[in-house]
Amino acid sequence: MSESEYRKKRPIRDKVHEVIFEADTPTGKFFDIALLVLIVLSVITVMLESSDGWPAGFAEMFVILEWVFTILFTIEYLLRIYVTIRPWKYMLSFYGVVDLLAIVPTYLSLFISGSQYLVVIRILRLLRVFRIFKLGKYLNEGAQLQRALIASRNKITVFLFVVTILVILIGSFMYLIEGGQNEGFSSIPRAVYWAIVTLTTVGYGDITPSTNTGQFLSAVVMILGYAIIAVPTGIVTNEIMSEARRGIPRTNTQACRFCTREGHADDALYCRYCGGRLNE
């Protein structure tokens, strides 16, 4: 049986899955590009709607357009659930949650005024651009970065725990130094807030020390902040270098019918995440 004959005899569910989830086929790529265009247009519509000064009638047009986009995205979301063998796997995945959040605000606006502006979260769906244009190099490098972040999570967790203790100590000391004569340091939580802002070198300037001792401690914290910022960068960089030395297996954009996850080897027959058989 030829490939064209095989494709014609497949169930409609398989054909729809190929269009919606597969970026390697002409129909799949066309669908995803059209989807990207709709996402961009819907985000632009919401951004324009939030601006004032439009002529009469434009507000109604923006509302109509938003409902058209939402209905189309709702149909797409339901189709993704329909063609997935284990729908809850898709619904609980990153893209599944984003797809749901992309349509909920418009319906929520029927009950809560202004919630329709939350649909700007749809811009997260533009992350699909990497799989749509088969940017395998970027997919592989993205997987490498993901593995590096996962490998360094324990070190970063310990680092964040130490930083949390540090800002509490610094904030407490600053409260003792400034609390009696500076309204900005009216409590330890306020002083801890100042410590976080200063340690991260953000420096809003809404709270500033007024005593010589407080200013000296502030200078020490600022200098310390530069050193602290470099720590997580070094941790992740080291893990990225380790991943690069191990080598990156070549992956593709084929989506599993069971869990909807991608990143399988080119010659893989089964999903590396759930064990389900991949489409041939």
C-alpha positions in Angstrom: 0.0 0.0 0.0 1.4 3.4 -1.0 1.8 6.2 1.5 -1.0 8.2 -0.2 -3.4 5.2 0.0 -2.5 4.6 3.6 -3.3 8.2 4.5 -6.6 8.2 2.8 -7.8 5.1 4.7 -6.8 6.3 8.1 -9.6 7.3 10.6 -10.7 10.9 10.5 -9.3 11.3 14.1 -5.8 10.4 12.9 -6.1 12.8 10.0 -7.2 15.7 12.3 -4.4 14.8 14.7 -1.9 15.1 11.9 -3.1 18.5 10.9 -3.3 19.9 14.5 -0.2 18.4 16.1 2.2 17.5 13.4 4.4 20.3 12.0 6.3 18.1 9.6 3.4 17.7 7.1 2.2 20.4 4.6 -1.3 20.5 6.1 0.1 20.6 9.6 2.5 23.5 8.8 -0.3 25.4 7.1 -2.6 25.0 10.1 0.1 26.1 12.5 1.1 29.1 10.5 -2.6 30.1 10.2 -2.9 29.6 14.0 0.1 31.9 14.6 -1.4 34.6 12.4 -4.7 34.4 14.4 -2.8 34.5 17.7 -0.9 37.6 16.7 -4.0 39.3 15.3 -6.0 38.5 18.5 -3.2 39.9 20.8 -3.0 43.1 18.6 -6.8 43.5 18.8 -6.8 43.3 22.6 -3.9 45.8 22.8 -5.7 48.3 20.5 -8.9 47.8 22.4 -7.3 49.0 25.6 -6.4 52.3 24.0 -8.6 55.4 24.1 -9.6 57.8 21.3 -10.9 55.4 18.7 -13.7 56.6 16.5 -17.3 55.5 17.2 -17.9 51.9 16.1 -14.3 50.7 16.6 -15.0 49.5 20.1 -17.8 47.2 18.9 -15.6 46.0 16.1 -12.9 45.0 18.5 -15.4 43.1 20.7 -16.7 41.2 17.7 -13.2 40.3 16.5 -12.3 39.1 20.0 -15.3 36.8 20.1 -14.5 35.5 16.6 -10.9 34.7 17.7 -12.1 33.1 20.9 -14.7 30.9 19.2 -12.0 29.7 16.7 -9.5 29.0 19.5 -12.3 27.2 21.5 -12.9 24.9 18.5 -9.2 24.3 18.1 -8.9 23.4 21.9 -11.8 21.0 21.7 -10.3 19.3 18.6 -7.0 18.9 20.4 -8.8 17.1 23.2 -10.8 15.0 20.8 -7.8 13.7 18.8 -5.6 13.0 21.9 -5.9 9.4 23.1 -5.3 10.5 26.7 -6.9 14.0 26.8 -6.0 14.8 30.3 -2.3 14.5 29.4 -2.8 17.3 26.9 -5.0 19.4 29.2 -2.5 19.3 32.0 0.5 19.9 29.8 2.1 23.4 29.5 0.5 24.1 26.1 -2.8 22.6 27.2 -3.0 25.0 30.1 -1.9 27.9 28.0 -4.5 27.0 25.3 -7.2 26.9 28.0 -6.1 30.2 29.6 -6.2 31.8 26.1 -10.0 31.3 25.8 -11.2 31.6 29.4 -10.8 35.4 29.8 -13.2 36.2 27.0 -16.0 34.1 28.5 -15.1 35.4 32.0 -15.6 39.0 30.7 -19.3 38.2 30.6 -19.3 38.2 34.4 -16.2 40.2 35.3 -15.6 43.5 33.5 -12.1 44.0 32.1 -11.0 40.4 32.4 -10.9 40.1 28.6 -7.5 41.9 28.6 -6.0 38.8 30.2 -6.1 37.2 26.8 -2.7 38.7 26.1 -1.5 35.4 27.6 -2.1 34.1 24.1 1.2 35.4 23.2 2.7 32.4 25.0 1.3 30.3 22.2 3.8 31.9 19.9 6.4 29.5 21.4 5.1 27.1 18.9 7.0 28.9 16.2 10.1 26.7 16.9 8.3 23.5 16.0 6.2 25.0 13.1 9.2 26.1 11.1 11.1 22.9 12.0 13.9 24.8 13.6 15.4 21.5 14.8 18.6 23.2 15.9 16.7 25.5 18.3 14.6 22.7 19.5 17.7 20.7 20.4 19.3 23.6 22.1 16.1 24.3 23.9 16.1 20.8 25.2 19.7 21.2 26.2 18.8 24.3 28.2 15.9 22.5 29.8 18.1 19.6 30.9 20.7 22.0 32.3 18.0 23.9 34.3 16.7 20.6 35.7 20.2 19.4 36.6 20.9 22.6 38.5 17.6 22.9 40.3 18.9 21.5 43.6 21.9 23.9 43.7 19.7 26.8 42.8 17.1 25.8 45.4 19.9 25.8 48.1 21.2 29.1 46.7 17.7 30.7 47.0 17.3 29.4 50.5 20.6 31.0 51.5 19.6 34.3 49.9 16.2 34.2 51.7 18.0 33.9 55.0 20.4 36.6 54.0 17.8 39.2 53.1 15.9 38.5 56.4 19.1 39.1 58.4 20.0 42.2 56.4 16.4 43.5 56.7 16.4 42.9 60.5 19.7 44.7 61.0 18.5 47.6 58.9 15.3 47.8 61.0 17.4 48.0 64.2 19.6 50.7 62.6 16.9 52.8 60.9 13.6 51.8 62.5 13.5 54.4 65.2 14.2 57.4 63.0 13.2 56.5 59.5 9.5 56.0 58.5 10.5 53.9 55.6 11.8 51.1 57.9 8.6 51.0 60.0 8.7 47.2 60.3 10.9 44.2 59.6 8.9 43.1 56.5 9.4 46.6 55.0 13.1 46.4 55.8 13.3 43.0 54.2 11.6 44.4 51.1 14.3 47.1 51.0 17.0 44.4 51.3 15.6 42.4 48.4 15.4 45.5 46.2 18.9 46.6 47.1 20.5 43.1 46.9 19.1 42.6 43.4 20.5 46.0 42.4 17.0 47.2 41.4 17.1 50.2 43.7 13.6 51.7 43.4 14.5 54.5 45.8 11.2 54.5 47.6 13.0 53.5 50.9 16.4 54.9 51.6 18.6 54.8 54.8 19.3 58.2 56.4 22.0 57.3 59.0 25.7 56.8 58.3 25.6 53.2 59.5 22.6 52.4 57.4 24.1 53.9 54.3 27.3 51.9 54.9 25.3 48.7 55.2 23.4 49.7 52.1 26.7 50.1 50.1 27.9 46.6 51.3 24.6 45.1 50.3 24.8 46.7 46.8 28.3 45.3 46.3 27.2 41.9 47.6 24.3 41.9 45.1 26.6 41.8 42.1 28.4 38.7 43.5 25.1 37.0 44.3 23.6 37.6 40.8 26.6 35.8 39.3 26.1 32.6 41.3 23.0 31.1 39.5 24.4 32.2 36.2 27.6 30.2 36.9 25.6 27.2 38.1 23.4 27.0 34.9 26.4 27.8 32.6 28.4 24.9 34.1 25.4 22.5 33.5 25.0 23.8 30.0 28.7 23.1 29.3 28.3 19.6 30.7 25.3 18.9 28.5 27.3 20.2 25.5 30.1 17.8 26.2 27.7 14.9 26.5 26.3 15.6 23.0 22.7 16.4 22.0 20.6 13.6 20.4 18.8 14.7 17.2 15.1 15.1 17.8 12.1 16.0 15.7 8.7 17.7 16.2 6.5 14.6 16.1 3.9 14.7 18.8 2.8 11.6 20.8 -0.9 10.7 20.4 -1.1 9.7 24.1 0.7 12.5 25.9 1.2 15.1 23.1 4.8 15.6 24.1 7.5 16.2 21.4 11.3 15.8 21.3 11.7 12.2 20.1 14.6 10.8 18.2 14.2 10.6 14.4 14.1 6.8 14.4 12.0 6.4 17.6 9.0 4.1 17.5 7.7 4.7 21.0 7.3 7.9 23.0 10.2 8.5 25.4 7.9 10.0 28.0 4.8 7.7 28.2 5.8 4.7 26.1 2.9 5.0 23.6 3.6 4.0 20.0 4.3 6.9 17.7 2.5 7.5 14.5 4.3 5.9 11.5 
